[in-house]
Amino acid sequence: MLYMTRMDVTFPPHLSAEDIAVFQAREKEYSGNLQREGRIQGIWRIVGEYANHALFDVETNDELHEVLSGFPMYPYMKVKVTPLAKHPNSIR
Ligand SMILES: O=C(O)CC1=CCC(=O)O1
């Protein structure tokens, strides 16, 4: 099942630049693993925002929730999930 997500990241002001760098490194590793597994099909930066759109391919809602809540930055993210169905006009 395909899901388009939007993740908005807001770090609390008490986190230092070093704390944030650690989160970013851990996030990159976790996200890279999901991309290599094919559970993230693509991820894009939303221009001008600390936010992204990512396309997930997972089996169930529960799996998506598990994957999303495993992101190191999850406590600092607002996530919007849009489940995708086949468009009748799609040629693929
Ligand atoms: O958009 C970001 O930088 C945060 C993030 C969530 C998943 C990912 O790979 O990065």
PDB file of the backbone (N, CA, C, O) and the ligand in Angstrom, with CONECT records:
HET    LIG  A 101      10
ATOM      1  N   MET A   1       0.847  -1.190   0.000  1.00  0.00           N
ATOM      2  CA  MET A   1       0.000   0.000   0.000  1.00  0.00           C
ATOM      3  C   MET A   1       0.884   1.243   0.000  1.00  0.00           C
ATOM      4  O   MET A   1       1.912   1.311   0.674  1.00  0.00           O
ATOM      5  N   LEU A   2       0.438   2.220  -0.786  1.00  0.00           N
ATOM      6  CA  LEU A   2       1.232   3.449  -0.915  1.00  0.00           C
ATOM      7  C   LEU A   2       0.637   4.560  -0.047  1.00  0.00           C
ATOM      8  O   LEU A   2      -0.580   4.720   0.051  1.00  0.00           O
ATOM      9  N   TYR A   3       1.517   5.300   0.564  1.00  0.00           N
ATOM     10  CA  TYR A   3       1.108   6.442   1.400  1.00  0.00           C
ATOM     11  C   TYR A   3       2.027   7.616   1.094  1.00  0.00           C
ATOM     12  O   TYR A   3       3.249   7.470   1.076  1.00  0.00           O
ATOM     13  N   MET A   4       1.435   8.773   0.855  1.00  0.00           N
ATOM     14  CA  MET A   4       2.223   9.997   0.788  1.00  0.00           C
ATOM     15  C   MET A   4       2.162  10.646   2.161  1.00  0.00           C
ATOM     16  O   MET A   4       1.087  10.803   2.741  1.00  0.00           O
ATOM     17  N   THR A   5       3.308  11.015   2.664  1.00  0.00           N
ATOM     18  CA  THR A   5       3.337  11.667   3.981  1.00  0.00           C
ATOM     19  C   THR A   5       3.958  13.047   3.859  1.00  0.00           C
ATOM     20  O   THR A   5       4.760  13.324   2.967  1.00  0.00           O
ATOM     21  N   ARG A   6       3.560  13.890   4.783  1.00  0.00           N
ATOM     22  CA  ARG A   6       4.249  15.159   4.977  1.00  0.00           C
ATOM     23  C   ARG A   6       4.735  15.184   6.415  1.00  0.00           C
ATOM     24  O   ARG A   6       3.953  15.007   7.348  1.00  0.00           O
ATOM     25  N   MET A   7       6.030  15.405   6.587  1.00  0.00           N
ATOM     26  CA  MET A   7       6.613  15.484   7.936  1.00  0.00           C
ATOM     27  C   MET A   7       7.177  16.884   8.133  1.00  0.00           C
ATOM     28  O   MET A   7       8.039  17.332   7.376  1.00  0.00           O
ATOM     29  N   ASP A   8       6.683  17.564   9.154  1.00  0.00           N
ATOM     30  CA  ASP A   8       7.185  18.891   9.535  1.00  0.00           C
ATOM     31  C   ASP A   8       7.981  18.750  10.823  1.00  0.00           C
ATOM     32  O   ASP A   8       7.502  18.182  11.804  1.00  0.00           O
ATOM     33  N   VAL A   9       9.186  19.268  10.808  1.00  0.00           N
ATOM     34  CA  VAL A   9      10.074  19.126  11.965  1.00  0.00           C
ATOM     35  C   VAL A   9      10.182  20.468  12.689  1.00  0.00           C
ATOM     36  O   VAL A   9      10.451  21.502  12.077  1.00  0.00           O
ATOM     37  N   THR A  10       9.965  20.427  14.003  1.00  0.00           N
ATOM     38  CA  THR A  10      10.192  21.615  14.837  1.00  0.00           C
ATOM     39  C   THR A  10      10.954  21.178  16.080  1.00  0.00           C
ATOM     40  O   THR A  10      10.414  20.472  16.931  1.00  0.00           O
ATOM     41  N   PHE A  11      12.208  21.600  16.181  1.00  0.00           N
ATOM     42  CA  PHE A  11      13.000  21.267  17.370  1.00  0.00           C
ATOM     43  C   PHE A  11      12.706  22.269  18.485  1.00  0.00           C
ATOM     44  O   PHE A  11      12.561  23.464  18.230  1.00  0.00           O
ATOM     45  N   PRO A  12      12.621  21.779  19.717  1.00  0.00           N
ATOM     46  CA  PRO A  12      12.412  22.720  20.827  1.00  0.00           C
ATOM     47  C   PRO A  12      13.652  23.588  21.035  1.00  0.00           C
ATOM     48  O   PRO A  12      14.768  23.149  20.754  1.00  0.00           O
ATOM     49  N   PRO A  13      13.469  24.806  21.522  1.00  0.00           N
ATOM     50  CA  PRO A  13      14.597  25.751  21.615  1.00  0.00           C
ATOM     51  C   PRO A  13      15.710  25.297  22.559  1.00  0.00           C
ATOM     52  O   PRO A  13      16.840  25.772  22.447  1.00  0.00           O
ATOM     53  N   HIS A  14      15.406  24.379  23.494  1.00  0.00           N
ATOM     54  CA  HIS A  14      16.456  23.989  24.447  1.00  0.00           C
ATOM     55  C   HIS A  14      17.492  23.060  23.822  1.00  0.00           C
ATOM     56  O   HIS A  14      18.554  22.854  24.408  1.00  0.00           O
ATOM     57  N   LEU A  15      17.210  22.489  22.641  1.00  0.00           N
ATOM     58  CA  LEU A  15      18.193  21.591  22.021  1.00  0.00           C
ATOM     59  C   LEU A  15      19.340  22.413  21.430  1.00  0.00           C
ATOM     60  O   LEU A  15      19.122  23.433  20.777  1.00  0.00           O
ATOM     61  N   SER A  16      20.570  21.943  21.675  1.00  0.00           N
ATOM     62  CA  SER A  16      21.745  22.641  21.137  1.00  0.00           C
ATOM     63  C   SER A  16      21.963  22.238  19.679  1.00  0.00           C
ATOM     64  O   SER A  16      21.360  21.287  19.182  1.00  0.00           O
ATOM     65  N   ALA A  17      22.832  22.978  19.016  1.00  0.00           N
ATOM     66  CA  ALA A  17      23.182  22.640  17.624  1.00  0.00           C
ATOM     67  C   ALA A  17      23.793  21.242  17.562  1.00  0.00           C
ATOM     68  O   ALA A  17      23.580  20.511  16.595  1.00  0.00           O
ATOM     69  N   GLU A  18      24.555  20.868  18.600  1.00  0.00           N
ATOM     70  CA  GLU A  18      25.171  19.530  18.620  1.00  0.00           C
ATOM     71  C   GLU A  18      24.093  18.459  18.779  1.00  0.00           C
ATOM     72  O   GLU A  18      24.146  17.425  18.114  1.00  0.00           O
ATOM     73  N   ASP A  19      23.110  18.703  19.661  1.00  0.00           N
ATOM     74  CA  ASP A  19      21.992  17.750  19.833  1.00  0.00           C
ATOM     75  C   ASP A  19      21.285  17.538  18.495  1.00  0.00           C
ATOM     76  O   ASP A  19      20.979  16.411  18.107  1.00  0.00           O
ATOM     77  N   ILE A  20      21.035  18.643  17.803  1.00  0.00           N
ATOM     78  CA  ILE A  20      20.308  18.575  16.530  1.00  0.00           C
ATOM     79  C   ILE A  20      21.126  17.812  15.492  1.00  0.00           C
ATOM     80  O   ILE A  20      20.579  17.032  14.712  1.00  0.00           O
ATOM     81  N   ALA A  21      22.437  18.041  15.488  1.00  0.00           N
ATOM     82  CA  ALA A  21      23.295  17.320  14.535  1.00  0.00           C
ATOM     83  C   ALA A  21      23.239  15.818  14.785  1.00  0.00           C
ATOM     84  O   ALA A  21      23.265  15.032  13.838  1.00  0.00           O
ATOM     85  N   VAL A  22      23.162  15.413  16.048  1.00  0.00           N
ATOM     86  CA  VAL A  22      23.060  13.972  16.376  1.00  0.00           C
ATOM     87  C   VAL A  22      21.733  13.422  15.846  1.00  0.00           C
ATOM     88  O   VAL A  22      21.699  12.349  15.243  1.00  0.00           O
ATOM     89  N   PHE A  23      20.641  14.161  16.074  1.00  0.00           N
ATOM     90  CA  PHE A  23      19.339  13.727  15.545  1.00  0.00           C
ATOM     91  C   PHE A  23      19.397  13.592  14.022  1.00  0.00           C
ATOM     92  O   PHE A  23      18.882  12.627  13.458  1.00  0.00           O
ATOM     93  N   GLN A  24      20.027  14.565  13.366  1.00  0.00           N
ATOM     94  CA  GLN A  24      20.080  14.538  11.893  1.00  0.00           C
ATOM     95  C   GLN A  24      20.877  13.340  11.394  1.00  0.00           C
ATOM     96  O   GLN A  24      20.501  12.726  10.396  1.00  0.00           O
ATOM     97  N   ALA A  25      21.961  13.002  12.065  1.00  0.00           N
ATOM     98  CA  ALA A  25      22.762  11.844  11.641  1.00  0.00           C
ATOM     99  C   ALA A  25      21.984  10.549  11.847  1.00  0.00           C
ATOM    100  O   ALA A  25      21.999   9.669  10.986  1.00  0.00           O
ATOM    101  N   ARG A  26      21.298  10.429  12.995  1.00  0.00           N
ATOM    102  CA  ARG A  26      20.507   9.217  13.265  1.00  0.00           C
ATOM    103  C   ARG A  26      19.340   9.103  12.283  1.00  0.00           C
ATOM    104  O   ARG A  26      19.004   8.012  11.821  1.00  0.00           O
ATOM    105  N   GLU A  27      18.732  10.248  11.975  1.00  0.00           N
ATOM    106  CA  GLU A  27      17.606  10.258  11.031  1.00  0.00           C
ATOM    107  C   GLU A  27      18.066   9.799   9.644  1.00  0.00           C
ATOM    108  O   GLU A  27      17.375   9.035   8.969  1.00  0.00           O
ATOM    109  N   LYS A  28      19.235  10.273   9.235  1.00  0.00           N
ATOM    110  CA  LYS A  28      19.764   9.921   7.907  1.00  0.00           C
ATOM    111  C   LYS A  28      20.000   8.407   7.809  1.00  0.00           C
ATOM    112  O   LYS A  28      19.693   7.791   6.789  1.00  0.00           O
ATOM    113  N   GLU A  29      20.537   7.826   8.861  1.00  0.00           N
ATOM    114  CA  GLU A  29      20.814   6.387   8.851  1.00  0.00           C
ATOM    115  C   GLU A  29      19.503   5.591   8.800  1.00  0.00           C
ATOM    116  O   GLU A  29      19.367   4.663   8.003  1.00  0.00           O
ATOM    117  N   TYR A  30      18.541   5.960   9.655  1.00  0.00           N
ATOM    118  CA  TYR A  30      17.248   5.255   9.704  1.00  0.00           C
ATOM    119  C   TYR A  30      16.515   5.388   8.368  1.00  0.00           C
ATOM    120  O   TYR A  30      15.983   4.411   7.842  1.00  0.00           O
ATOM    121  N   SER A  31      16.493   6.606   7.830  1.00  0.00           N
ATOM    122  CA  SER A  31      15.802   6.867   6.566  1.00  0.00           C
ATOM    123  C   SER A  31      16.489   6.130   5.413  1.00  0.00           C
ATOM    124  O   SER A  31      15.822   5.581   4.537  1.00  0.00           O
ATOM    125  N   GLY A  32      17.813   6.120   5.419  1.00  0.00           N
ATOM    126  CA  GLY A  32      18.552   5.421   4.365  1.00  0.00           C
ATOM    127  C   GLY A  32      18.241   3.932   4.365  1.00  0.00           C
ATOM    128  O   GLY A  32      18.091   3.321   3.307  1.00  0.00           O
ATOM    129  N   ASN A  33      18.143   3.354   5.552  1.00  0.00           N
ATOM    130  CA  ASN A  33      17.814   1.921   5.640  1.00  0.00           C
ATOM    131  C   ASN A  33      16.426   1.666   5.051  1.00  0.00           C
ATOM    132  O   ASN A  33      16.237   0.712   4.296  1.00  0.00           O
ATOM    133  N   LEU A  34      15.447   2.523   5.398  1.00  0.00           N
ATOM    134  CA  LEU A  34      14.088   2.340   4.859  1.00  0.00           C
ATOM    135  C   LEU A  34      14.085   2.493   3.336  1.00  0.00           C
ATOM    136  O   LEU A  34      13.346   1.793   2.645  1.00  0.00           O
ATOM    137  N   GLN A  35      14.904   3.402   2.814  1.00  0.00           N
ATOM    138  CA  GLN A  35      14.978   3.581   1.354  1.00  0.00           C
ATOM    139  C   GLN A  35      15.614   2.363   0.699  1.00  0.00           C
ATOM    140  O   GLN A  35      15.155   1.905  -0.347  1.00  0.00           O
ATOM    141  N   ARG A  36      16.679   1.833   1.318  1.00  0.00           N
ATOM    142  CA  ARG A  36      17.312   0.628   0.748  1.00  0.00           C
ATOM    143  C   ARG A  36      16.358  -0.559   0.782  1.00  0.00           C
ATOM    144  O   ARG A  36      16.387  -1.405  -0.113  1.00  0.00           O
ATOM    145  N   GLU A  37      15.512  -0.628   1.811  1.00  0.00           N
ATOM    146  CA  GLU A  37      14.524  -1.720   1.911  1.00  0.00           C
ATOM    147  C   GLU A  37      13.354  -1.535   0.952  1.00  0.00           C
ATOM    148  O   GLU A  37      12.584  -2.468   0.725  1.00  0.00           O
ATOM    149  N   GLY A  38      13.215  -0.331   0.387  1.00  0.00           N
ATOM    150  CA  GLY A  38      12.091  -0.041  -0.506  1.00  0.00           C
ATOM    151  C   GLY A  38      10.840   0.397   0.234  1.00  0.00           C
ATOM    152  O   GLY A  38       9.797   0.609  -0.385  1.00  0.00           O
ATOM    153  N   ARG A  39      10.931   0.535   1.552  1.00  0.00           N
ATOM    154  CA  ARG A  39       9.736   0.986   2.294  1.00  0.00           C
ATOM    155  C   ARG A  39       9.535   2.489   2.156  1.00  0.00           C
ATOM    156  O   ARG A  39       8.418   2.981   2.318  1.00  0.00           O
ATOM    157  N   ILE A  40      10.608   3.227   1.856  1.00  0.00           N
ATOM    158  CA  ILE A  40      10.474   4.602   1.372  1.00  0.00           C
ATOM    159  C   ILE A  40      10.879   4.574  -0.096  1.00  0.00           C
ATOM    160  O   ILE A  40      12.006   4.217  -0.440  1.00  0.00           O
ATOM    161  N   GLN A  41       9.933   4.960  -0.956  1.00  0.00           N
ATOM    162  CA  GLN A  41      10.184   4.956  -2.400  1.00  0.00           C
ATOM    163  C   GLN A  41      10.828   6.257  -2.857  1.00  0.00           C
ATOM    164  O   GLN A  41      11.507   6.292  -3.882  1.00  0.00           O
ATOM    165  N   GLY A  42      10.616   7.317  -2.103  1.00  0.00           N
ATOM    166  CA  GLY A  42      11.225   8.597  -2.444  1.00  0.00           C
ATOM    167  C   GLY A  42      10.965   9.591  -1.331  1.00  0.00           C
ATOM    168  O   GLY A  42       9.989   9.476  -0.590  1.00  0.00           O
ATOM    169  N   ILE A  43      11.857  10.575  -1.223  1.00  0.00           N
ATOM    170  CA  ILE A  43      11.687  11.619  -0.209  1.00  0.00           C
ATOM    171  C   ILE A  43      12.185  12.928  -0.800  1.00  0.00           C
ATOM    172  O   ILE A  43      13.233  12.978  -1.443  1.00  0.00           O
ATOM    173  N   TRP A  44      11.413  13.990  -0.570  1.00  0.00           N
ATOM    174  CA  TRP A  44      11.717  15.287  -1.159  1.00  0.00           C
ATOM    175  C   TRP A  44      11.638  16.367  -0.094  1.00  0.00           C
ATOM    176  O   TRP A  44      10.756  16.334   0.765  1.00  0.00           O
ATOM    177  N   ARG A  45      12.548  17.316  -0.147  1.00  0.00           N
ATOM    178  CA  ARG A  45      12.486  18.501   0.718  1.00  0.00           C
ATOM    179  C   ARG A  45      11.403  19.428   0.178  1.00  0.00           C
ATOM    180  O   ARG A  45      11.325  19.645  -1.031  1.00  0.00           O
ATOM    181  N   ILE A  46      10.585  19.965   1.041  1.00  0.00           N
ATOM    182  CA  ILE A  46       9.624  20.998   0.645  1.00  0.00           C
ATOM    183  C   ILE A  46      10.362  22.329   0.680  1.00  0.00           C
ATOM    184  O   ILE A  46      10.868  22.752   1.719  1.00  0.00           O
ATOM    185  N   VAL A  47      10.412  22.970  -0.467  1.00  0.00           N
ATOM    186  CA  VAL A  47      11.279  24.146  -0.623  1.00  0.00           C
ATOM    187  C   VAL A  47      10.930  25.217   0.415  1.00  0.00           C
ATOM    188  O   VAL A  47       9.776  25.618   0.571  1.00  0.00           O
ATOM    189  N   GLY A  48      11.963  25.655   1.106  1.00  0.00           N
ATOM    190  CA  GLY A  48      11.815  26.760   2.049  1.00  0.00           C
ATOM    191  C   GLY A  48      11.301  26.365   3.419  1.00  0.00           C
ATOM    192  O   GLY A  48      11.088  27.230   4.269  1.00  0.00           O
ATOM    193  N   GLU A  49      11.092  25.051   3.657  1.00  0.00           N
ATOM    194  CA  GLU A  49      10.549  24.619   4.952  1.00  0.00           C
ATOM    195  C   GLU A  49      11.393  23.471   5.507  1.00  0.00           C
ATOM    196  O   GLU A  49      12.029  22.737   4.751  1.00  0.00           O
ATOM    197  N   TYR A  50      11.391  23.322   6.838  1.00  0.00           N
ATOM    198  CA  TYR A  50      12.032  22.145   7.430  1.00  0.00           C
ATOM    199  C   TYR A  50      10.967  21.056   7.444  1.00  0.00           C
ATOM    200  O   TYR A  50      10.415  20.704   8.487  1.00  0.00           O
ATOM    201  N   ALA A  51      10.696  20.533   6.242  1.00  0.00           N
ATOM    202  CA  ALA A  51       9.614  19.576   6.050  1.00  0.00           C
ATOM    203  C   ALA A  51       9.909  18.767   4.799  1.00  0.00           C
ATOM    204  O   ALA A  51      10.685  19.182   3.938  1.00  0.00           O
ATOM    205  N   ASN A  52       9.280  17.609   4.716  1.00  0.00           N
ATOM    206  CA  ASN A  52       9.477  16.773   3.531  1.00  0.00           C
ATOM    207  C   ASN A  52       8.181  16.095   3.146  1.00  0.00           C
ATOM    208  O   ASN A  52       7.261  15.956   3.952  1.00  0.00           O
ATOM    209  N   HIS A  53       8.133  15.675   1.887  1.00  0.00           N
ATOM    210  CA  HIS A  53       7.141  14.714   1.446  1.00  0.00           C
ATOM    211  C   HIS A  53       7.880  13.402   1.209  1.00  0.00           C
ATOM    212  O   HIS A  53       8.949  13.397   0.598  1.00  0.00           O
ATOM    213  N   ALA A  54       7.324  12.297   1.683  1.00  0.00           N
ATOM    214  CA  ALA A  54       7.933  10.985   1.435  1.00  0.00           C
ATOM    215  C   ALA A  54       6.844  10.023   0.990  1.00  0.00           C
ATOM    216  O   ALA A  54       5.713  10.059   1.476  1.00  0.00           O
ATOM    217  N   LEU A  55       7.223   9.150   0.040  1.00  0.00           N
ATOM    218  CA  LEU A  55       6.310   8.133  -0.470  1.00  0.00           C
ATOM    219  C   LEU A  55       6.706   6.788   0.140  1.00  0.00           C
ATOM    220  O   LEU A  55       7.796   6.270  -0.102  1.00  0.00           O
ATOM    221  N   PHE A  56       5.787   6.241   0.939  1.00  0.00           N
ATOM    222  CA  PHE A  56       6.033   4.964   1.614  1.00  0.00           C
ATOM    223  C   PHE A  56       5.300   3.841   0.890  1.00  0.00           C
ATOM    224  O   PHE A  56       4.189   4.027   0.394  1.00  0.00           O
ATOM    225  N   ASP A  57       5.935   2.678   0.839  1.00  0.00           N
ATOM    226  CA  ASP A  57       5.292   1.463   0.327  1.00  0.00           C
ATOM    227  C   ASP A  57       5.416   0.407   1.420  1.00  0.00           C
ATOM    228  O   ASP A  57       6.460  -0.226   1.579  1.00  0.00           O
ATOM    229  N   VAL A  58       4.329   0.231   2.169  1.00  0.00           N
ATOM    230  CA  VAL A  58       4.304  -0.726   3.285  1.00  0.00           C
ATOM    231  C   VAL A  58       3.018  -1.541   3.208  1.00  0.00           C
ATOM    232  O   VAL A  58       2.110  -1.212   2.444  1.00  0.00           O
ATOM    233  N   GLU A  59       2.947  -2.615   4.012  1.00  0.00           N
ATOM    234  CA  GLU A  59       1.826  -3.553   3.892  1.00  0.00           C
ATOM    235  C   GLU A  59       0.550  -3.069   4.582  1.00  0.00           C
ATOM    236  O   GLU A  59      -0.555  -3.302   4.092  1.00  0.00           O
ATOM    237  N   THR A  60       0.711  -2.395   5.720  1.00  0.00           N
ATOM    238  CA  THR A  60      -0.464  -2.077   6.542  1.00  0.00           C
ATOM    239  C   THR A  60      -0.321  -0.707   7.207  1.00  0.00           C
ATOM    240  O   THR A  60       0.768  -0.138   7.280  1.00  0.00           O
ATOM    241  N   ASN A  61      -1.456  -0.200   7.689  1.00  0.00           N
ATOM    242  CA  ASN A  61      -1.432   1.029   8.502  1.00  0.00           C
ATOM    243  C   ASN A  61      -0.543   0.852   9.722  1.00  0.00           C
ATOM    244  O   ASN A  61       0.210   1.752  10.097  1.00  0.00           O
ATOM    245  N   ASP A  62      -0.643  -0.326  10.336  1.00  0.00           N
ATOM    246  CA  ASP A  62       0.149  -0.577  11.547  1.00  0.00           C
ATOM    247  C   ASP A  62       1.648  -0.514  11.243  1.00  0.00           C
ATOM    248  O   ASP A  62       2.425   0.043  12.018  1.00  0.00           O
ATOM    249  N   GLU A  63       2.047  -1.100  10.087  1.00  0.00           N
ATOM    250  CA  GLU A  63       3.474  -1.054   9.711  1.00  0.00           C
ATOM    251  C   GLU A  63       3.906   0.389   9.488  1.00  0.00           C
ATOM    252  O   GLU A  63       4.991   0.789   9.909  1.00  0.00           O
ATOM    253  N   LEU A  64       3.046   1.180   8.818  1.00  0.00           N
ATOM    254  CA  LEU A  64       3.418   2.584   8.589  1.00  0.00           C
ATOM    255  C   LEU A  64       3.589   3.307   9.924  1.00  0.00           C
ATOM    256  O   LEU A  64       4.538   4.068  10.113  1.00  0.00           O
ATOM    257  N   HIS A  65       2.667   3.063  10.836  1.00  0.00           N
ATOM    258  CA  HIS A  65       2.774   3.742  12.137  1.00  0.00           C
ATOM    259  C   HIS A  65       4.069   3.341  12.857  1.00  0.00           C
ATOM    260  O   HIS A  65       4.747   4.174  13.458  1.00  0.00           O
ATOM    261  N   GLU A  66       4.392   2.050  12.781  1.00  0.00           N
ATOM    262  CA  GLU A  66       5.625   1.567  13.435  1.00  0.00           C
ATOM    263  C   GLU A  66       6.856   2.245  12.829  1.00  0.00           C
ATOM    264  O   GLU A  66       7.753   2.691  13.543  1.00  0.00           O
ATOM    265  N   VAL A  67       6.876   2.310  11.492  1.00  0.00           N
ATOM    266  CA  VAL A  67       8.019   2.926  10.809  1.00  0.00           C
ATOM    267  C   VAL A  67       8.118   4.413  11.149  1.00  0.00           C
ATOM    268  O   VAL A  67       9.197   4.916  11.461  1.00  0.00           O
ATOM    269  N   LEU A  68       6.974   5.112  11.083  1.00  0.00           N
ATOM    270  CA  LEU A  68       6.996   6.560  11.353  1.00  0.00           C
ATOM    271  C   LEU A  68       7.416   6.844  12.795  1.00  0.00           C
ATOM    272  O   LEU A  68       8.205   7.752  13.055  1.00  0.00           O
ATOM    273  N   SER A  69       6.884   6.062  13.719  1.00  0.00           N
ATOM    274  CA  SER A  69       7.189   6.353  15.124  1.00  0.00           C
ATOM    275  C   SER A  69       8.606   5.935  15.497  1.00  0.00           C
ATOM    276  O   SER A  69       9.086   6.253  16.586  1.00  0.00           O
ATOM    277  N   GLY A  70       9.284   5.212  14.578  1.00  0.00           N
ATOM    278  CA  GLY A  70      10.679   4.846  14.822  1.00  0.00           C
ATOM    279  C   GLY A  70      11.677   5.918  14.394  1.00  0.00           C
ATOM    280  O   GLY A  70      12.861   5.817  14.717  1.00  0.00           O
ATOM    281  N   PHE A  71      11.220   6.944  13.672  1.00  0.00           N
ATOM    282  CA  PHE A  71      12.162   8.005  13.287  1.00  0.00           C
ATOM    283  C   PHE A  71      12.709   8.676  14.541  1.00  0.00           C
ATOM    284  O   PHE A  71      11.944   9.032  15.437  1.00  0.00           O
ATOM    285  N   PRO A  72      14.030   8.851  14.613  1.00  0.00           N
ATOM    286  CA  PRO A  72      14.604   9.529  15.772  1.00  0.00           C
ATOM    287  C   PRO A  72      13.978  10.898  16.036  1.00  0.00           C
ATOM    288  O   PRO A  72      13.840  11.310  17.188  1.00  0.00           O
ATOM    289  N   MET A  73      13.598  11.602  14.963  1.00  0.00           N
ATOM    290  CA  MET A  73      13.010  12.936  15.135  1.00  0.00           C
ATOM    291  C   MET A  73      11.508  12.889  15.386  1.00  0.00           C
ATOM    292  O   MET A  73      10.865  13.933  15.499  1.00  0.00           O
ATOM    293  N   TYR A  74      10.942  11.685  15.473  1.00  0.00           N
ATOM    294  CA  TYR A  74       9.475  11.563  15.593  1.00  0.00           C
ATOM    295  C   TYR A  74       8.882  12.454  16.697  1.00  0.00           C
ATOM    296  O   TYR A  74       7.834  13.066  16.489  1.00  0.00           O
ATOM    297  N   PRO A  75       9.536  12.536  17.864  1.00  0.00           N
ATOM    298  CA  PRO A  75       8.955  13.398  18.917  1.00  0.00           C
ATOM    299  C   PRO A  75       8.848  14.861  18.498  1.00  0.00           C
ATOM    300  O   PRO A  75       8.092  15.629  19.093  1.00  0.00           O
ATOM    301  N   TYR A  76       9.600  15.241  17.480  1.00  0.00           N
ATOM    302  CA  TYR A  76       9.619  16.646  17.055  1.00  0.00           C
ATOM    303  C   TYR A  76       8.958  16.843  15.692  1.00  0.00           C
ATOM    304  O   TYR A  76       9.114  17.889  15.062  1.00  0.00           O
ATOM    305  N   MET A  77       8.216  15.822  15.242  1.00  0.00           N
ATOM    306  CA  MET A  77       7.599  15.898  13.924  1.00  0.00           C
ATOM    307  C   MET A  77       6.087  15.942  14.025  1.00  0.00           C
ATOM    308  O   MET A  77       5.483  15.300  14.884  1.00  0.00           O
ATOM    309  N   LYS A  78       5.486  16.716  13.123  1.00  0.00           N
ATOM    310  CA  LYS A  78       4.045  16.621  12.877  1.00  0.00           C
ATOM    311  C   LYS A  78       3.932  15.866  11.558  1.00  0.00           C
ATOM    312  O   LYS A  78       4.537  16.256  10.560  1.00  0.00           O
ATOM    313  N   VAL A  79       3.151  14.783  11.557  1.00  0.00           N
ATOM    314  CA  VAL A  79       3.071  13.928  10.373  1.00  0.00           C
ATOM    315  C   VAL A  79       1.638  13.917   9.848  1.00  0.00           C
ATOM    316  O   VAL A  79       0.685  13.721  10.602  1.00  0.00           O
ATOM    317  N   LYS A  80       1.510  14.129   8.549  1.00  0.00           N
ATOM    318  CA  LYS A  80       0.211  13.996   7.887  1.00  0.00           C
ATOM    319  C   LYS A  80       0.347  12.850   6.897  1.00  0.00           C
ATOM    320  O   LYS A  80       1.296  12.807   6.114  1.00  0.00           O
ATOM    321  N   VAL A  81      -0.606  11.920   6.933  1.00  0.00           N
ATOM    322  CA  VAL A  81      -0.552  10.727   6.086  1.00  0.00           C
ATOM    323  C   VAL A  81      -1.714  10.764   5.096  1.00  0.00           C
ATOM    324  O   VAL A  81      -2.864  10.977   5.480  1.00  0.00           O
ATOM    325  N   THR A  82      -1.401  10.554   3.822  1.00  0.00           N
ATOM    326  CA  THR A  82      -2.429  10.462   2.783  1.00  0.00           C
ATOM    327  C   THR A  82      -2.326   9.089   2.112  1.00  0.00           C
ATOM    328  O   THR A  82      -1.377   8.840   1.369  1.00  0.00           O
ATOM    329  N   PRO A  83      -3.302   8.185   2.367  1.00  0.00           N
ATOM    330  CA  PRO A  83      -3.277   6.890   1.674  1.00  0.00           C
ATOM    331  C   PRO A  83      -3.593   7.087   0.193  1.00  0.00           C
ATOM    332  O   PRO A  83      -4.455   7.891  -0.164  1.00  0.00           O
ATOM    333  N   LEU A  84      -2.893   6.351  -0.663  1.00  0.00           N
ATOM    334  CA  LEU A  84      -3.054   6.513  -2.106  1.00  0.00           C
ATOM    335  C   LEU A  84      -3.693   5.268  -2.727  1.00  0.00           C
ATOM    336  O   LEU A  84      -3.335   4.138  -2.394  1.00  0.00           O
ATOM    337  N   ALA A  85      -4.638   5.498  -3.629  1.00  0.00           N
ATOM    338  CA  ALA A  85      -5.240   4.415  -4.415  1.00  0.00           C
ATOM    339  C   ALA A  85      -4.917   4.663  -5.887  1.00  0.00           C
ATOM    340  O   ALA A  85      -4.520   5.762  -6.274  1.00  0.00           O
ATOM    341  N   LYS A  86      -5.092   3.630  -6.690  1.00  0.00           N
ATOM    342  CA  LYS A  86      -4.784   3.754  -8.115  1.00  0.00           C
ATOM    343  C   LYS A  86      -5.742   4.756  -8.763  1.00  0.00           C
ATOM    344  O   LYS A  86      -6.951   4.712  -8.538  1.00  0.00           O
ATOM    345  N   HIS A  87      -5.184   5.652  -9.564  1.00  0.00           N
ATOM    346  CA  HIS A  87      -6.029   6.608 -10.280  1.00  0.00           C
ATOM    347  C   HIS A  87      -6.575   5.934 -11.545  1.00  0.00           C
ATOM    348  O   HIS A  87      -5.822   5.261 -12.248  1.00  0.00           O
ATOM    349  N   PRO A  88      -7.860   6.100 -11.846  1.00  0.00           N
ATOM    350  CA  PRO A  88      -8.424   5.409 -13.015  1.00  0.00           C
ATOM    351  C   PRO A  88      -7.779   5.828 -14.334  1.00  0.00           C
ATOM    352  O   PRO A  88      -7.860   5.100 -15.323  1.00  0.00           O
ATOM    353  N   ASN A  89      -7.141   6.998 -14.351  1.00  0.00           N
ATOM    354  CA  ASN A  89      -6.514   7.461 -15.597  1.00  0.00           C
ATOM    355  C   ASN A  89      -5.028   7.119 -15.676  1.00  0.00           C
ATOM    356  O   ASN A  89      -4.362   7.430 -16.664  1.00  0.00           O
ATOM    357  N   SER A  90      -4.517   6.479 -14.631  1.00  0.00           N
ATOM    358  CA  SER A  90      -3.087   6.172 -14.638  1.00  0.00           C
ATOM    359  C   SER A  90      -2.768   5.144 -15.717  1.00  0.00           C
ATOM    360  O   SER A  90      -3.496   4.165 -15.879  1.00  0.00           O
ATOM    361  N   ILE A  91      -1.685   5.363 -16.453  1.00  0.00           N
ATOM    362  CA  ILE A  91      -1.294   4.386 -17.479  1.00  0.00           C
ATOM    363  C   ILE A  91      -0.263   3.411 -16.949  1.00  0.00           C
ATOM    364  O   ILE A  91       0.187   2.540 -17.693  1.00  0.00           O
ATOM    365  N   ARG A  92       0.131   3.528 -15.674  1.00  0.00           N
ATOM    366  CA  ARG A  92       1.098   2.585 -15.082  1.00  0.00           C
ATOM    367  C   ARG A  92       0.441   1.710 -14.017  1.00  0.00           C
ATOM    368  O   ARG A  92       1.104   0.864 -13.418  1.00  0.00           O
TER     369      ARG A  92
HETATM  370  O1  LIG A 101      12.957  16.297   6.639  1.00  0.00           O
HETATM  371  C1  LIG A 101      13.828  15.983   7.453  1.00  0.00           C
HETATM  372  O2  LIG A 101      14.980  16.407   7.410  1.00  0.00           O
HETATM  373  C2  LIG A 101      13.465  14.981   8.521  1.00  0.00           C
HETATM  374  C3  LIG A 101      13.366  13.642   7.959  1.00  0.00           C
HETATM  375  C4  LIG A 101      12.376  12.746   8.124  1.00  0.00           C
HETATM  376  C5  LIG A 101      12.693  11.561   7.372  1.00  0.00           C
HETATM  377  C6  LIG A 101      13.981  11.905   6.817  1.00  0.00           C
HETATM  378  O3  LIG A 101      14.698  11.205   6.100  1.00  0.00           O
HETATM  379  O4  LIG A 101      14.344  13.172   7.164  1.00  0.00           O
CONECT  370  371
CONECT  371  370  372  373
CONECT  372  371
CONECT  373  371  374
CONECT  374  373  375  379
CONECT  375  374  376
CONECT  376  375  377
CONECT  377  376  378  379
CONECT  378  377
CONECT  379  374  377
END
